[in-house]
């Protein structure tokens, strides 16, 4: 199952790069020296950006959301600005906004 998760993450990153490129943006990975990691940070040319965790199973959405909220607390938004979105891209399920503000996005609904 771990291998499928890694393959799914690679495919989603590819899709994000294609979509970001069409919007004059770029996709990056974030990891700091404290072990905090975010699968994808998408930044557009106008300065807007969002952070995404990629989870194959819907049961891992909570884990992804917690990581994004830790990331949000750790960064200096005075330098980077507020994120336009914090999202968990999931392999299955429905799209919705969680009470903590993290957006759950089914992979089938990704588009530029």
N, CA, C and O atoms as a GROMACS GRO file, in nm:
protein
  448
    1UNK      N    1   0.082  -0.120   0.000
    1UNK     CA    2   0.000   0.000   0.000
    1UNK      C    3   0.087   0.126   0.000
    1UNK      O    4   0.050   0.227  -0.061
    2UNK      N    5   0.201   0.120   0.069
    2UNK     CA    6   0.291   0.235   0.072
    2UNK      C    7   0.340   0.271  -0.068
    2UNK      O    8   0.350   0.388  -0.102
    3UNK      N    9   0.371   0.170  -0.149
    3UNK     CA   10   0.416   0.194  -0.286
    3UNK      C   11   0.307   0.263  -0.367
    3UNK      O   12   0.335   0.356  -0.442
    4UNK      N   13   0.183   0.219  -0.352
    4UNK     CA   14   0.073   0.283  -0.424
    4UNK      C   15   0.057   0.430  -0.381
    4UNK      O   16   0.028   0.516  -0.464
    5UNK      N   17   0.077   0.456  -0.254
    5UNK     CA   18   0.070   0.594  -0.205
    5UNK      C   19   0.176   0.681  -0.269
    5UNK      O   20   0.149   0.795  -0.306
    6UNK      N   21   0.298   0.629  -0.281
    6UNK     CA   22   0.406   0.705  -0.343
    6UNK      C   23   0.380   0.728  -0.492
    6UNK      O   24   0.408   0.837  -0.544
    7UNK      N   25   0.327   0.628  -0.560
    7UNK     CA   26   0.294   0.645  -0.702
    7UNK      C   27   0.182   0.748  -0.719
    7UNK      O   28   0.188   0.832  -0.809
    8UNK      N   29   0.080   0.741  -0.632
    8UNK     CA   30  -0.029   0.837  -0.638
    8UNK      C   31   0.023   0.979  -0.615
    8UNK      O   32  -0.015   1.071  -0.687
    9UNK      N   33   0.111   0.996  -0.516
    9UNK     CA   34   0.169   1.128  -0.489
    9UNK      C   35   0.246   1.179  -0.611
    9UNK      O   36   0.234   1.297  -0.645
   10UNK      N   37   0.321   1.095  -0.677
   10UNK     CA   38   0.397   1.136  -0.796
   10UNK      C   39   0.304   1.180  -0.909
   10UNK      O   40   0.331   1.279  -0.977
   11UNK      N   41   0.195   1.108  -0.928
   11UNK     CA   42   0.100   1.146  -1.033
   11UNK      C   43   0.031   1.277  -1.002
   11UNK      O   44   0.010   1.358  -1.092
   12UNK      N   45  -0.004   1.300  -0.876
   12UNK     CA   46  -0.068   1.426  -0.839
   12UNK      C   47   0.029   1.542  -0.855
   12UNK      O   48  -0.009   1.649  -0.902
   13UNK      N   49   0.154   1.523  -0.816
   13UNK     CA   50   0.256   1.628  -0.833
   13UNK      C   51   0.269   1.662  -0.981
   13UNK      O   52   0.279   1.779  -1.018
   14UNK      N   53   0.268   1.561  -1.066
   14UNK     CA   54   0.275   1.585  -1.211
   14UNK      C   55   0.156   1.670  -1.257
   14UNK      O   56   0.173   1.766  -1.332
   15UNK      N   57   0.037   1.632  -1.211
   15UNK     CA   58  -0.082   1.710  -1.248
   15UNK      C   59  -0.072   1.854  -1.198
   15UNK      O   60  -0.104   1.947  -1.272
   16UNK      N   61  -0.029   1.872  -1.075
   16UNK     CA   62  -0.015   2.007  -1.019
   16UNK      C   63   0.084   2.090  -1.100
   16UNK      O   64   0.062   2.209  -1.121
   17UNK      N   65   0.193   2.028  -1.144
   17UNK     CA   66   0.293   2.100  -1.224
   17UNK      C   67   0.235   2.144  -1.358
   17UNK      O   68   0.259   2.256  -1.403
   18UNK      N   69   0.158   2.057  -1.421
   18UNK     CA   70   0.095   2.092  -1.549
   18UNK      C   71  -0.002   2.208  -1.529
   18UNK      O   72   0.000   2.304  -1.605
   19UNK      N   73  -0.087   2.198  -1.427
   19UNK     CA   74  -0.186   2.303  -1.402
   19UNK      C   75  -0.120   2.434  -1.361
   19UNK      O   76  -0.159   2.541  -1.407
   20UNK      N   77  -0.019   2.425  -1.275
   20UNK     CA   78   0.051   2.546  -1.230
   20UNK      C   79   0.122   2.613  -1.347
   20UNK      O   80   0.122   2.736  -1.358
   21UNK      N   81   0.182   2.535  -1.433
   21UNK     CA   82   0.252   2.591  -1.549
   21UNK      C   83   0.156   2.671  -1.636
   21UNK      O   84   0.192   2.777  -1.688
   22UNK      N   85   0.034   2.620  -1.654
   22UNK     CA   86  -0.063   2.692  -1.737
   22UNK      C   87  -0.107   2.823  -1.673
   22UNK      O   88  -0.161   2.911  -1.741
   23UNK      N   89  -0.084   2.838  -1.542
   23UNK     CA   90  -0.119   2.961  -1.470
   23UNK      C   91   0.006   3.043  -1.435
   23UNK      O   92   0.001   3.132  -1.351
   24UNK      N   93   0.119   3.011  -1.503
   24UNK     CA   94   0.246   3.078  -1.479
   24UNK      C   95   0.292   3.061  -1.334
   24UNK      O   96   0.340   3.155  -1.271
   25UNK      N   97   0.276   2.940  -1.283
   25UNK     CA   98   0.317   2.911  -1.145
   25UNK      C   99   0.418   2.799  -1.140
   25UNK      O  100   0.461   2.746  -1.243
   26UNK      N  101   0.456   2.765  -1.019
   26UNK     CA  102   0.551   2.656  -0.998
   26UNK      C  103   0.512   2.574  -0.877
   26UNK      O  104   0.441   2.622  -0.788
   27UNK      N  105   0.559   2.450  -0.874
   27UNK     CA  106   0.530   2.358  -0.765
   27UNK      C  107   0.662   2.324  -0.696
   27UNK      O  108   0.761   2.288  -0.760
   28UNK      N  109   0.661   2.337  -0.564
   28UNK     CA  110   0.780   2.308  -0.484
   28UNK      C  111   0.745   2.212  -0.371
   28UNK      O  112   0.628   2.187  -0.343
   29UNK      N  113   0.847   2.159  -0.309
   29UNK     CA  114   0.833   2.072  -0.193
   29UNK      C  115   0.888   2.147  -0.073
   29UNK      O  116   0.983   2.224  -0.088
   30UNK      N  117   0.830   2.127   0.045
   30UNK     CA  118   0.880   2.194   0.166
   30UNK      C  119   0.922   2.091   0.270
   30UNK      O  120   0.847   1.998   0.301
   31UNK      N  121   1.041   2.108   0.322
   31UNK     CA  122   1.089   2.028   0.435
   31UNK      C  123   1.185   2.115   0.513
   31UNK      O  124   1.276   2.176   0.456
   32UNK      N  125   1.166   2.120   0.646
   32UNK     CA  126   1.258   2.199   0.727
   32UNK      C  127   1.345   2.108   0.813
   32UNK      O  128   1.329   1.986   0.812
   33UNK      N  129   1.436   2.168   0.887
   33UNK     CA  130   1.530   2.090   0.967
   33UNK      C  131   1.466   2.033   1.094
   33UNK      O  132   1.533   1.962   1.170
   34UNK      N  133   1.338   2.062   1.118
   34UNK     CA  134   1.265   2.005   1.233
   34UNK      C  135   1.181   1.885   1.191
   34UNK      O  136   1.113   1.825   1.275
   35UNK      N  137   1.184   1.850   1.064
   35UNK     CA  138   1.108   1.735   1.014
   35UNK      C  139   0.970   1.769   0.961
   35UNK      O  140   0.896   1.679   0.920
   36UNK      N  141   0.936   1.896   0.961
   36UNK     CA  142   0.806   1.936   0.905
   36UNK      C  143   0.815   1.930   0.753
   36UNK      O  144   0.909   1.982   0.693
   37UNK      N  145   0.715   1.867   0.692
   37UNK     CA  146   0.718   1.846   0.548
   37UNK      C  147   0.579   1.871   0.489
   37UNK      O  148   0.478   1.838   0.550
   38UNK      N  149   0.576   1.929   0.370
   38UNK     CA  150   0.454   1.948   0.294
   38UNK      C  151   0.481   1.894   0.153
   38UNK      O  152   0.584   1.924   0.093
   39UNK      N  153   0.387   1.814   0.103
   39UNK     CA  154   0.409   1.748  -0.027
   39UNK      C  155   0.421   1.845  -0.142
   39UNK      O  156   0.506   1.827  -0.229
   40UNK      N  157   0.338   1.949  -0.145
   40UNK     CA  158   0.342   2.043  -0.258
   40UNK      C  159   0.305   2.183  -0.212
   40UNK      O  160   0.207   2.203  -0.141
   41UNK      N  161   0.386   2.278  -0.254
   41UNK     CA  162   0.355   2.420  -0.236
   41UNK      C  163   0.348   2.479  -0.375
   41UNK      O  164   0.447   2.478  -0.449
   42UNK      N  165   0.231   2.530  -0.411
   42UNK     CA  166   0.210   2.588  -0.544
   42UNK      C  167   0.212   2.739  -0.529
   42UNK      O  168   0.135   2.796  -0.452
   43UNK      N  169   0.301   2.803  -0.604
   43UNK     CA  170   0.311   2.949  -0.601
   43UNK      C  171   0.287   3.004  -0.741
   43UNK      O  172   0.347   2.960  -0.838
   44UNK      N  173   0.197   3.102  -0.748
   44UNK     CA  174   0.166   3.166  -0.876
   44UNK      C  175   0.249   3.292  -0.891
   44UNK      O  176   0.304   3.344  -0.794
   45UNK      N  177   0.258   3.341  -1.013
   45UNK     CA  178   0.342   3.458  -1.042
   45UNK      C  179   0.297   3.582  -0.967
   45UNK      O  180   0.379   3.670  -0.939
   46UNK      N  181   0.168   3.592  -0.935
   46UNK     CA  182   0.119   3.710  -0.864
   46UNK      C  183   0.142   3.704  -0.713
   46UNK      O  184   0.100   3.793  -0.640
   47UNK      N  185   0.210   3.599  -0.666
   47UNK     CA  186   0.244   3.587  -0.525
   47UNK      C  187   0.151   3.500  -0.444
   47UNK      O  188   0.186   3.461  -0.332
   48UNK      N  189   0.034   3.467  -0.497
   48UNK     CA  190  -0.056   3.376  -0.424
   48UNK      C  191   0.007   3.238  -0.418
   48UNK      O  192   0.076   3.194  -0.510
   49UNK      N  193  -0.019   3.169  -0.306
   49UNK     CA  194   0.035   3.035  -0.291
   49UNK      C  195  -0.057   2.950  -0.205
   49UNK      O  196  -0.139   3.001  -0.128
   50UNK      N  197  -0.041   2.821  -0.219
   50UNK     CA  198  -0.117   2.726  -0.140
   50UNK      C  199  -0.031   2.604  -0.110
   50UNK      O  200   0.064   2.574  -0.184
   51UNK      N  201  -0.064   2.536  -0.003
   51UNK     CA  202   0.010   2.416   0.038
   51UNK      C  203  -0.084   2.296   0.037
   51UNK      O  204  -0.201   2.307   0.074
   52UNK      N  205  -0.031   2.182  -0.008
   52UNK     CA  206  -0.112   2.063  -0.024
   52UNK      C  207  -0.042   1.940   0.030
   52UNK      O  208   0.078   1.921   0.010
   53UNK      N  209  -0.118   1.858   0.098
   53UNK     CA  210  -0.076   1.724   0.135
   53UNK      C  211  -0.150   1.630   0.042
   53UNK      O  212  -0.265   1.655   0.007
   54UNK      N  213  -0.086   1.521   0.003
   54UNK     CA  214  -0.145   1.426  -0.091
   54UNK      C  215  -0.159   1.292  -0.020
   54UNK      O  216  -0.061   1.234   0.025
   55UNK      N  217  -0.283   1.245  -0.010
   55UNK     CA  218  -0.313   1.121   0.062
   55UNK      C  219  -0.401   1.033  -0.025
   55UNK      O  220  -0.506   1.076  -0.073
   56UNK      N  221  -0.358   0.909  -0.045
   56UNK     CA  222  -0.433   0.816  -0.129
   56UNK      C  223  -0.565   0.777  -0.063
   56UNK      O  224  -0.669   0.774  -0.129
   57UNK      N  225  -0.561   0.746   0.064
   57UNK     CA  226  -0.681   0.700   0.133
   57UNK      C  227  -0.754   0.812   0.204
   57UNK      O  228  -0.692   0.902   0.261
   58UNK      N  229  -0.888   0.807   0.200
   58UNK     CA  230  -0.968   0.908   0.268
   58UNK      C  231  -0.946   0.904   0.419
   58UNK      O  232  -0.969   1.003   0.487
   59UNK      N  233  -0.903   0.790   0.472
   59UNK     CA  234  -0.877   0.777   0.614
   59UNK      C  235  -0.754   0.854   0.661
   59UNK      O  236  -0.733   0.870   0.781
   60UNK      N  237  -0.674   0.903   0.568
   60UNK     CA  238  -0.553   0.977   0.603
   60UNK      C  239  -0.570   1.128   0.592
   60UNK      O  240  -0.474   1.203   0.611
   61UNK      N  241  -0.691   1.174   0.563
   61UNK     CA  242  -0.717   1.317   0.546
   61UNK      C  243  -0.686   1.394   0.674
   61UNK      O  244  -0.627   1.502   0.669
   62UNK      N  245  -0.723   1.339   0.790
   62UNK     CA  246  -0.696   1.408   0.917
   62UNK      C  247  -0.546   1.427   0.938
   62UNK      O  248  -0.502   1.532   0.984
   63UNK      N  249  -0.469   1.325   0.906
   63UNK     CA  250  -0.323   1.333   0.919
   63UNK      C  251  -0.267   1.444   0.830
   63UNK      O  252  -0.182   1.522   0.873
   64UNK      N  253  -0.314   1.451   0.707
   64UNK     CA  254  -0.269   1.554   0.615
   64UNK      C  255  -0.308   1.693   0.662
   64UNK      O  256  -0.228   1.786   0.653
   65UNK      N  257  -0.430   1.709   0.712
   65UNK     CA  258  -0.476   1.839   0.760
   65UNK      C  259  -0.395   1.884   0.881
   65UNK      O  260  -0.360   2.002   0.891
   66UNK      N  261  -0.365   1.793   0.971
   66UNK     CA  262  -0.284   1.828   1.088
   66UNK      C  263  -0.145   1.877   1.046
   66UNK      O  264  -0.094   1.974   1.102
   67UNK      N  265  -0.086   1.810   0.948
   67UNK     CA  266   0.046   1.852   0.898
   67UNK      C  267   0.040   1.992   0.837
   67UNK      O  268   0.130   2.073   0.859
   68UNK      N  269  -0.066   2.021   0.762
   68UNK     CA  270  -0.080   2.153   0.702
   68UNK      C  271  -0.100   2.262   0.807
   68UNK      O  272  -0.046   2.372   0.793
   69UNK      N  273  -0.175   2.233   0.909
   69UNK     CA  274  -0.196   2.332   1.015
   69UNK      C  275  -0.067   2.357   1.094
   69UNK      O  276  -0.040   2.470   1.134
   70UNK      N  277   0.013   2.251   1.116
   70UNK     CA  278   0.145   2.270   1.180
   70UNK      C  279   0.234   2.356   1.092
   70UNK      O  280   0.304   2.445   1.141
   71UNK      N  281   0.231   2.330   0.962
   71UNK     CA  282   0.308   2.409   0.867
   71UNK      C  283   0.267   2.556   0.871
   71UNK      O  284   0.352   2.645   0.873
   72UNK      N  285   0.137   2.580   0.873
   72UNK     CA  286   0.084   2.717   0.877
   72UNK      C  287   0.133   2.792   1.000
   72UNK      O  288   0.163   2.911   0.993
   73UNK      N  289   0.140   2.723   1.113
   73UNK     CA  290   0.186   2.786   1.237
   73UNK      C  291   0.338   2.809   1.237
   73UNK      O  292   0.387   2.899   1.306
   74UNK      N  293   0.411   2.730   1.160
   74UNK     CA  294   0.557   2.736   1.163
   74UNK      C  295   0.616   2.842   1.069
   74UNK      O  296   0.727   2.888   1.092
   75UNK      N  297   0.544   2.879   0.966
   75UNK     CA  298   0.600   2.973   0.868
   75UNK      C  299   0.577   3.118   0.910
   75UNK      O  300   0.486   3.148   0.988
   76UNK      N  301   0.659   3.205   0.858
   76UNK     CA  302   0.648   3.348   0.886
   76UNK      C  303   0.566   3.412   0.774
   76UNK      O  304   0.620   3.441   0.666
   77UNK      N  305   0.438   3.434   0.798
   77UNK     CA  306   0.351   3.489   0.694
   77UNK      C  307   0.377   3.637   0.668
   77UNK      O  308   0.325   3.693   0.572
   78UNK      N  309   0.457   3.700   0.753
   78UNK     CA  310   0.494   3.839   0.723
   78UNK      C  311   0.584   3.843   0.600
   78UNK      O  312   0.583   3.942   0.526
   79UNK      N  313   0.660   3.736   0.578
   79UNK     CA  314   0.748   3.730   0.461
   79UNK      C  315   0.680   3.663   0.341
   79UNK      O  316   0.698   3.706   0.227
   80UNK      N  317   0.603   3.560   0.367
   80UNK     CA  318   0.544   3.482   0.258
   80UNK      C  319   0.402   3.520   0.223
   80UNK      O  320   0.353   3.485   0.116
   81UNK      N  321   0.334   3.592   0.312
   81UNK     CA  322   0.192   3.619   0.295
   81UNK      C  323   0.110   3.501   0.343
   81UNK      O  324   0.163   3.392   0.367
   82UNK      N  325  -0.018   3.523   0.357
   82UNK     CA  326  -0.109   3.417   0.400
   82UNK      C  327  -0.131   3.319   0.284
   82UNK      O  328  -0.136   3.361   0.168
   83UNK      N  329  -0.144   3.190   0.315
   83UNK     CA  330  -0.175   3.096   0.207
   83UNK      C  331  -0.316   3.118   0.155
   83UNK      O  332  -0.408   3.143   0.232
   84UNK      N  333  -0.331   3.109   0.024
   84UNK     CA  334  -0.464   3.120  -0.037
   84UNK      C  335  -0.546   2.996  -0.006
   84UNK      O  336  -0.669   3.002   0.002
   85UNK      N  337  -0.478   2.883   0.012
   85UNK     CA  338  -0.547   2.757   0.042
   85UNK      C  339  -0.451   2.662   0.112
   85UNK      O  340  -0.331   2.660   0.084
   86UNK      N  341  -0.506   2.585   0.203
   86UNK     CA  342  -0.440   2.468   0.259
   86UNK      C  343  -0.530   2.352   0.221
   86UNK      O  344  -0.648   2.351   0.258
   87UNK      N  345  -0.478   2.254   0.149
   87UNK     CA  346  -0.564   2.148   0.099
   87UNK      C  347  -0.502   2.010   0.108
   87UNK      O  348  -0.381   1.993   0.095
   88UNK      N  349  -0.589   1.913   0.130
   88UNK     CA  350  -0.551   1.772   0.124
   88UNK      C  351  -0.612   1.715  -0.003
   88UNK      O  352  -0.733   1.716  -0.020
   89UNK      N  353  -0.527   1.666  -0.092
   89UNK     CA  354  -0.573   1.604  -0.215
   89UNK      C  355  -0.584   1.455  -0.189
   89UNK      O  356  -0.485   1.388  -0.159
   90UNK      N  357  -0.706   1.404  -0.200
   90UNK     CA  358  -0.734   1.264  -0.167
   90UNK      C  359  -0.768   1.184  -0.292
   90UNK      O  360  -0.817   1.239  -0.391
   91UNK      N  361  -0.741   1.055  -0.286
   91UNK     CA  362  -0.768   0.968  -0.400
   91UNK      C  363  -0.915   0.938  -0.421
   91UNK      O  364  -0.956   0.906  -0.532
   92UNK      N  365  -0.993   0.947  -0.316
   92UNK     CA  366  -1.135   0.915  -0.324
   92UNK      C  367  -1.215   1.012  -0.238
   92UNK      O  368  -1.159   1.092  -0.164
   93UNK      N  369  -1.345   1.002  -0.248
   93UNK     CA  370  -1.432   1.078  -0.160
   93UNK      C  371  -1.484   1.206  -0.224
   93UNK      O  372  -1.470   1.229  -0.344
   94UNK      N  373  -1.544   1.287  -0.139
   94UNK     CA  374  -1.606   1.412  -0.181
   94UNK      C  375  -1.520   1.531  -0.140
   94UNK      O  376  -1.440   1.521  -0.047
   95UNK      N  377  -1.537   1.642  -0.210
   95UNK     CA  378  -1.468   1.765  -0.173
   95UNK      C  379  -1.550   1.842  -0.071
   95UNK      O  380  -1.672   1.848  -0.080
   96UNK      N  381  -1.482   1.899   0.026
   96UNK     CA  382  -1.548   1.979   0.130
   96UNK      C  383  -1.445   2.062   0.203
   96UNK      O  384  -1.324   2.041   0.190
   97UNK      N  385  -1.495   2.157   0.281
   97UNK     CA  386  -1.408   2.238   0.366
   97UNK      C  387  -1.429   2.192   0.510
   97UNK      O  388  -1.541   2.189   0.560
   98UNK      N  389  -1.320   2.155   0.574
   98UNK     CA  390  -1.326   2.110   0.713
   98UNK      C  391  -1.350   2.229   0.806
   98UNK      O  392  -1.326   2.343   0.766
   99UNK      N  393  -1.395   2.204   0.927
   99UNK     CA  394  -1.416   2.314   1.022
   99UNK      C  395  -1.289   2.395   1.052
   99UNK      O  396  -1.298   2.513   1.088
  100UNK      N  397  -1.172   2.333   1.037
  100UNK     CA  398  -1.046   2.405   1.061
  100UNK      C  399  -1.000   2.486   0.940
  100UNK      O  400  -0.895   2.550   0.945
  101UNK      N  401  -1.078   2.484   0.830
  101UNK     CA  402  -1.046   2.563   0.711
  101UNK      C  403  -0.968   2.489   0.605
  101UNK      O  404  -0.949   2.542   0.495
  102UNK      N  405  -0.922   2.369   0.634
  102UNK     CA  406  -0.848   2.290   0.535
  102UNK      C  407  -0.948   2.232   0.434
  102UNK      O  408  -1.052   2.177   0.471
  103UNK      N  409  -0.915   2.246   0.306
  103UNK     CA  410  -1.002   2.200   0.198
  103UNK      C  411  -0.961   2.058   0.160
  103UNK      O  412  -0.843   2.030   0.142
  104UNK      N  413  -1.059   1.970   0.149
  104UNK     CA  414  -1.035   1.833   0.101
  104UNK      C  415  -1.076   1.829  -0.045
  104UNK      O  416  -1.189   1.862  -0.081
  105UNK      N  417  -0.981   1.787  -0.130
  105UNK     CA  418  -1.001   1.793  -0.275
  105UNK      C  419  -0.984   1.653  -0.333
  105UNK      O  420  -0.875   1.597  -0.326
  106UNK      N  421  -1.090   1.594  -0.390
  106UNK     CA  422  -1.071   1.466  -0.459
  106UNK      C  423  -0.988   1.487  -0.585
  106UNK      O  424  -1.004   1.587  -0.655
  107UNK      N  425  -0.901   1.394  -0.613
  107UNK     CA  426  -0.807   1.412  -0.724
  107UNK      C  427  -0.881   1.432  -0.857
  107UNK      O  428  -0.829   1.501  -0.945
  108UNK      N  429  -0.998   1.374  -0.873
  108UNK     CA  430  -1.073   1.389  -0.997
  108UNK      C  431  -1.124   1.528  -1.023
  108UNK      O  432  -1.168   1.558  -1.135
  109UNK      N  433  -1.120   1.615  -0.924
  109UNK     CA  434  -1.170   1.752  -0.942
  109UNK      C  435  -1.057   1.853  -0.964
  109UNK      O  436  -1.084   1.973  -0.971
  110UNK      N  437  -0.934   1.808  -0.975
  110UNK     CA  438  -0.823   1.900  -1.000
  110UNK      C  439  -0.834   1.959  -1.140
  110UNK      O  440  -0.860   1.888  -1.236
  111UNK      N  441  -0.814   2.088  -1.149
  111UNK     CA  442  -0.814   2.159  -1.277
  111UNK      C  443  -0.750   2.296  -1.258
  111UNK      O  444  -0.747   2.347  -1.146
  112UNK      N  445  -0.698   2.355  -1.365
  112UNK     CA  446  -0.638   2.489  -1.347
  112UNK      C  447  -0.740   2.596  -1.313
  112UNK      O  448  -0.705   2.712  -1.296
   0.00000   0.00000   0.00000
